[in-house]
Amino acid sequence: MAGKKKLKLQIITPQKQVLDKEVDFIALPAYNGEMGVLPGHVQYVAKLNYGVLRYKDGNTQEEFAIMGGLAEIAHDVVSVFAEDAALAEEIDEAEAKQKLAQAKASLSSHDADIDMELAEMELKKALLMLKVKNKKTKF
């Protein structure tokens, strides 16, 4: 459909700009639940949880693992400022499984030198990476 309004999606991490693309629909892993964004959405700032960011562009849909952050929605631009982000196709499944095993070992250890909060974050990140790698969600 000619002239169909689009959203501009930008995903930015401290390391790099991960994505800058025009899309039709975005589903954000907002802190209080999944949040859908279409063109014309009101201006809004959302706190993001660890979760799956999905977007749809025509018949194409992609998923990113998002490790927390903020999303700013203004004038059909959605800027996601994430602690980390990974496209499903870029996730190394073997590495994610290894990190999952390491995090589980750290959490089950009774070593006083282990930072339990960091180990829990690593566990959540590894589980999210595996979820995104192994499952495509349909809109």
C-alpha positions as CSV (number, residue, x, y, z in Angstrom):
1,M,0.0,0.0,0.0
2,A,1.6,3.3,-1.2
3,G,2.0,6.0,1.4
4,K,1.5,3.7,4.4
5,K,2.9,5.3,7.5
6,K,5.9,3.7,9.1
7,L,7.8,3.8,12.4
8,K,11.5,4.4,12.6
9,L,13.1,1.9,15.0
10,Q,16.5,2.6,16.5
11,I,18.2,0.2,18.9
12,I,21.2,1.6,20.6
13,T,23.5,-0.1,23.1
14,P,26.6,1.5,24.9
15,Q,28.7,-0.4,22.4
16,K,27.0,0.5,19.1
17,Q,23.8,1.3,17.1
18,V,22.4,-2.1,16.5
19,L,19.5,-1.2,14.2
20,D,18.1,1.8,12.3
21,K,15.1,0.7,10.2
22,E,11.6,1.7,9.1
23,V,9.0,-0.8,10.3
24,D,5.2,-1.3,10.5
25,F,4.8,-2.5,14.1
26,I,7.0,-2.9,17.3
27,A,6.3,-5.0,20.4
28,L,8.5,-3.8,23.3
29,P,9.3,-5.8,26.5
30,A,8.1,-3.0,28.8
31,Y,8.6,-3.4,32.5
32,N,4.9,-3.9,33.2
33,G,4.2,-6.2,30.2
34,E,4.5,-6.2,26.5
35,M,3.7,-2.9,24.7
36,G,2.7,-2.6,21.1
37,V,3.6,0.5,19.0
38,L,2.0,1.5,15.7
39,P,2.5,4.7,13.7
40,G,0.7,7.6,15.4
41,H,1.4,6.4,19.0
42,V,1.4,9.1,21.6
43,Q,4.7,10.3,23.0
44,Y,5.9,8.0,25.8
45,V,8.9,6.8,27.6
46,A,8.9,3.1,28.8
47,K,11.3,1.3,31.1
48,L,12.3,-2.0,29.5
49,N,12.7,-5.3,31.1
50,Y,14.8,-8.2,29.9
51,G,12.8,-9.6,27.1
52,V,12.0,-10.0,23.4
53,L,11.6,-7.0,21.2
54,R,9.7,-7.9,18.0
55,Y,9.1,-5.9,14.9
56,K,7.2,-6.4,11.7
57,D,8.0,-4.9,8.4
58,G,5.6,-6.0,5.7
59,N,5.8,-9.8,5.7
60,T,9.1,-9.8,7.6
61,Q,9.4,-10.1,11.3
62,E,12.5,-10.2,13.5
63,E,13.2,-10.6,17.2
64,F,15.9,-9.1,19.4
65,A,16.9,-10.1,22.9
66,I,16.9,-6.9,24.9
67,M,18.6,-6.7,28.2
68,G,16.8,-3.8,29.9
69,G,16.9,-0.1,29.2
70,L,14.5,2.6,28.0
71,A,12.3,3.2,25.0
72,E,11.4,6.7,23.9
73,I,8.4,7.0,21.5
74,A,8.0,10.4,19.8
75,H,6.8,11.5,16.3
76,D,6.8,7.9,14.9
77,V,10.4,7.3,16.1
78,V,11.0,4.6,18.6
79,S,14.5,4.9,20.1
80,V,15.5,1.9,22.3
81,F,18.4,2.5,24.6
82,A,19.3,-1.0,25.8
83,E,22.0,-2.3,28.1
84,D,22.6,-5.0,25.4
85,A,20.7,-6.3,22.4
86,A,21.2,-9.3,20.1
87,L,19.3,-10.3,16.9
88,A,18.1,-13.9,17.0
89,E,20.3,-14.8,14.0
90,E,23.4,-13.4,15.7
91,I,23.1,-15.4,18.9
92,D,25.6,-18.2,19.3
93,E,23.6,-21.0,20.9
94,A,26.6,-23.0,22.1
95,E,28.0,-19.9,23.8
96,A,24.7,-19.1,25.4
97,K,24.4,-22.6,26.7
98,Q,27.9,-22.4,28.2
99,K,27.1,-19.1,29.9
100,L,23.9,-20.6,31.3
101,A,25.9,-23.5,32.7
102,Q,28.4,-21.1,34.2
103,A,25.7,-18.9,35.8
104,K,24.0,-22.0,37.3
105,A,27.3,-23.2,38.7
106,S,27.9,-19.8,40.2
107,L,24.5,-19.7,41.8
108,S,24.7,-23.2,43.3
109,S,28.2,-22.4,44.6
110,H,28.5,-21.4,48.3
111,D,31.6,-19.3,47.5
112,A,31.5,-16.0,49.4
113,D,33.4,-14.4,46.5
114,I,30.6,-14.9,44.0
115,D,28.5,-11.9,43.2
116,M,25.0,-13.5,43.4
117,E,23.3,-10.5,41.8
118,L,25.6,-10.6,38.8
119,A,25.2,-14.4,38.5
120,E,21.4,-14.0,38.5
121,M,21.7,-11.4,35.7
122,E,23.9,-13.6,33.7
123,L,21.4,-16.5,34.1
124,K,18.5,-14.3,32.9
125,K,20.6,-13.1,30.0
126,A,21.6,-16.6,28.9
127,L,18.0,-17.9,29.2
128,L,16.7,-14.9,27.2
129,M,19.3,-15.5,24.5
130,L,18.3,-19.2,24.2
131,K,14.6,-18.3,24.1
132,V,15.1,-15.8,21.3
133,K,17.4,-18.1,19.4
134,N,15.1,-21.1,19.5
135,K,11.7,-19.6,19.2
136,K,10.1,-17.3,16.6
137,T,7.0,-15.7,18.0
138,K,4.1,-15.0,15.5
139,F,2.3,-11.7,15.5
